[in-house]
Structures are given as C-alpha cells and as structure tokens.
C-alpha cells in the first residue's frame, strides 16, 4: 500500500479543514516546503498536495507554495485544486508534479479529462468527492445530483490512473475513513481507488489494506 501524507494549502499556509469548510481551518504552519521536507525525513516517498483556494476559485492560488514544495520534496507529488484547463495541466507537469487530481472539471467537462488522460499517461486522477453519496464540486461547496458510482463509471474507459474518493463529512474530522463507501466504490469500477478523508491513525491504514484486492 502507498500512503500519501497530505498538505492542504490555504493562503500559503498548511491547514486542515473540517468537513471541507474554509471557515473552519486549523493552521499547522506557514512553511509548506518545510512540512514536505519533514514528511520526506519521516520516510514518505509520496505526498498529496491540495490548493484549497484554487479549488474554490477555479484556478491556481497557491503557486508559490506548490513550487516551494516541488523544490524541497524529492519524491512523488500528487496535486489537486483548481485544475480546469490545459494551461494549468501543462504548468504543473512542466514544474515536475507527477500526477494531477481533477474534480470539478471531471463532472462539468469530462472530455477535457479524457483528453488529458490520453495525453499524460498515468498522470491524471479523477477526484470523486461525496456528500451523502452524491458528487460535490467547486471546492465541495456545490452538491450535484450525480451519484459517486455513476460519476466513477463515466471514466472507466478514459485511461485515468485512479480515482481519489473522499467522504467530505469525514474529511479533517479524524473520525476514521469511510471504509464501507470506499470499498463499495472500488468494487463497482475497474479503476484503482485512493481512499481519503478522516484517516486518524494506523488502524485505518490496516483496515484499508485488507481491501487491497478490491482495488484500494
């Protein structure tokens, strides 16, 4: 199993949101590059970075922080938040980001995601963010009428590297990952699923690892 420590960025700071609410942010520091280096020193070879401001704005808002992370972290970087056009995709890949996570655009402009997945093999992840089983977009502020599984199935033949599933109600709450919903999604599609949101400790990791054969 690959574990991605996460760095969520808001106004250049490292934060944790409660249930995706920008008004409920806990600040952990103002040096994202240092946090990335600490993860590397702890043995992390992969990290997941989110431009939270970008997710709400629809375009990158923490570019300086992302650039600093890329410069300081020697491993594999997965980045999401505000990636909705080719220019942004090219910018981040040119910088050295290994994989990009696309959420809102995956729902609203699926052909864009398909095109990018074909052009950047194994480089595109589709974010499937859920509130009560329905897909949430625009930084989780809007809830669609599309179910998580229906959304995921739209990309089964698109060549995306994986799905990133987050139960928004668990995210940032440290109450445990929604394992049941994650497993249900993994069993419904033939795309690997990255579990996210609410992981509170090693027990969650062990429990998720039991379902590796299901595609998690």
C-alpha positions in Angstrom: 0.0 0.0 0.0 1.2 3.5 -0.8 0.5 6.2 1.8 0.2 9.8 0.8 0.7 12.3 3.6 -1.4 15.4 2.7 -0.5 19.1 2.6 -3.6 21.3 2.3 -2.8 24.9 1.3 -4.8 28.0 2.2 -3.4 31.4 1.8 0.1 29.9 1.6 -0.3 28.1 5.0 -0.6 24.4 5.8 -4.1 23.8 7.2 -6.7 21.2 7.9 -10.3 22.0 7.1 -13.3 20.5 9.0 -15.7 18.8 6.5 -14.3 21.0 3.7 -15.4 24.2 5.4 -13.0 27.1 4.6 -14.2 28.9 7.7 -13.2 26.0 9.9 -9.4 25.8 9.2 -6.8 24.7 11.7 -3.4 26.2 10.8 -0.4 24.0 11.3 2.3 26.2 9.9 3.3 28.8 7.3 6.1 26.9 5.6 4.7 24.2 3.3 8.1 23.4 1.9 9.3 22.6 5.4 6.3 20.4 6.0 7.1 18.5 2.8 10.7 18.1 4.0 9.5 16.7 7.3 7.4 14.1 5.6 10.4 13.1 3.5 12.5 12.8 6.6 9.9 10.6 8.1 10.2 8.2 5.1 7.4 9.5 2.9 8.1 8.9 -0.8 4.7 10.3 -2.0 2.7 13.3 -0.9 -0.7 14.7 -1.8 -1.0 18.5 -2.1 -4.2 20.4 -2.4 -4.6 24.1 -3.4 -7.7 24.8 -1.4 -8.1 28.3 -2.6 -7.6 27.1 -6.1 -10.4 24.6 -5.7 -12.9 27.3 -4.8 -11.5 29.9 -7.3 -11.2 27.5 -10.3 -7.5 28.3 -10.9 -4.2 28.1 -9.0 -3.9 30.3 -6.0 -1.0 28.8 -4.1 1.5 28.5 -6.9 4.4 29.9 -4.9 3.8 27.3 -2.1 3.5 24.5 -4.6 6.7 25.5 -6.3 8.5 25.5 -3.0 7.2 22.0 -2.2 8.3 20.7 -5.5 11.8 22.1 -4.9 12.0 20.6 -1.4 10.4 17.2 -1.8 12.5 14.6 -3.6 9.7 12.1 -4.2 6.4 11.7 -6.0 3.9 14.7 -5.8 0.2 14.4 -6.5 -1.5 17.8 -6.8 -5.2 18.9 -6.9 -7.2 22.1 -6.6 -8.3 24.4 -9.4 -7.1 22.3 -12.3 -9.7 23.0 -15.0 -7.8 23.7 -18.3 -4.9 22.6 -20.4 -2.7 25.5 -19.5 -2.9 24.6 -15.8 -2.2 21.0 -16.5 0.9 21.8 -18.6 2.1 24.3 -16.0 2.2 21.7 -13.2 3.6 18.9 -15.2 6.3 21.2 -16.5 7.1 22.1 -12.9 7.7 18.5 -12.0 4.4 17.4 -10.4 3.9 13.7 -11.1 0.2 13.4 -11.1 -2.8 15.8 -11.1 -6.1 15.4 -9.5 -9.2 16.8 -11.3 -12.6 17.0 -9.6 -14.9 19.8 -10.7 -13.9 19.7 -14.3 -14.3 15.9 -14.3 -18.0 16.4 -13.7 -18.5 19.5 -15.8 -16.1 18.9 -18.7 -15.4 15.1 -18.9 -13.9 15.3 -22.4 -11.2 17.6 -21.1 -10.3 14.9 -18.5 -10.3 12.2 -21.2 -8.1 14.3 -23.4 -5.6 14.9 -20.6 -5.6 11.3 -19.6 -4.7 10.2 -23.1 -2.0 12.8 -23.4 -0.5 12.3 -20.0 -0.5 8.5 -19.4 -0.9 7.6 -15.8 -0.8 11.3 -14.9 -4.5 12.1 -14.3 -6.6 11.2 -11.2 -10.3 11.9 -11.0 -11.5 13.2 -7.6 -14.8 11.7 -6.5 -15.8 13.8 -3.6 -19.0 12.8 -1.8 -21.6 14.4 0.4 -24.2 11.7 1.4 -23.3 9.7 -1.7 -23.6 12.5 -4.2 -20.7 14.2 -6.0 -19.6 17.6 -4.6 -17.7 20.1 -6.7 -16.4 23.7 -6.6 -14.3 23.1 -3.5 -17.1 20.9 -2.1 -19.4 23.9 -1.9 -21.9 22.5 -4.5 -23.6 19.1 -4.4 -24.6 17.6 -7.7 -27.4 15.1 -8.5 -24.8 12.6 -9.7 -24.0 9.7 -7.5 -20.4 8.7 -6.7 -20.6 5.4 -8.6 -22.3 6.9 -11.6 -19.5 9.6 -11.7 -16.8 7.0 -11.4 -18.2 4.8 -14.2 -18.0 7.6 -16.7 -14.3 7.3 -16.6 -13.8 3.5 -16.7 -12.5 3.6 -20.3 -10.8 7.0 -20.1 -7.4 5.9 -19.1 -7.3 7.7 -15.8 -4.7 6.5 -13.3 -7.0 6.2 -10.4 -10.0 7.7 -8.5 -9.5 9.7 -5.3 -12.5 9.1 -3.1 -13.2 11.5 -0.2 -16.2 11.5 2.1 -16.4 15.2 2.7 -18.2 14.6 6.0 -15.3 12.7 7.3 -12.5 14.9 5.9 -10.5 16.7 8.5 -12.5 15.3 11.4 -10.1 12.5 12.4 -13.1 10.2 12.9 -11.9 7.4 10.6 -12.1 6.8 6.9 -15.5 5.8 5.4 -14.3 2.4 4.6 -17.7 1.0 3.6 -18.3 3.6 0.9 -14.7 3.4 -0.3 -14.9 -0.4 -0.7 -18.3 -0.1 -2.5 -16.8 2.3 -5.0 -13.7 0.1 -5.6 -15.9 -2.9 -6.2 -18.2 -1.0 -8.6 -15.4 0.0 -11.1 -12.2 -1.3 -12.6 -10.2 1.7 -11.7 -7.9 1.8 -8.6 -9.3 3.9 -5.8 -7.3 6.1 -3.4 -9.0 6.4 0.0 -9.0 9.8 1.5 -10.7 11.7 4.3 -10.9 11.2 8.1 -7.9 8.8 8.5 -6.9 9.1 12.1 -4.2 6.5 12.6 -2.5 3.3 11.7 -5.6 1.2 12.4 -7.4 2.9 9.5 -4.4 2.1 7.2 -4.5 -1.5 8.3 -8.3 -1.8 7.7 -8.0 -0.3 4.3 -5.1 -2.6 3.4 -7.4 -5.6 4.0 -9.3 -4.5 0.8 -6.3 -4.0 -1.4 -7.5 -6.9 -3.6 -10.7 -4.9 -4.2 -8.7 -2.1 -5.8 -8.0 0.2 -2.9 
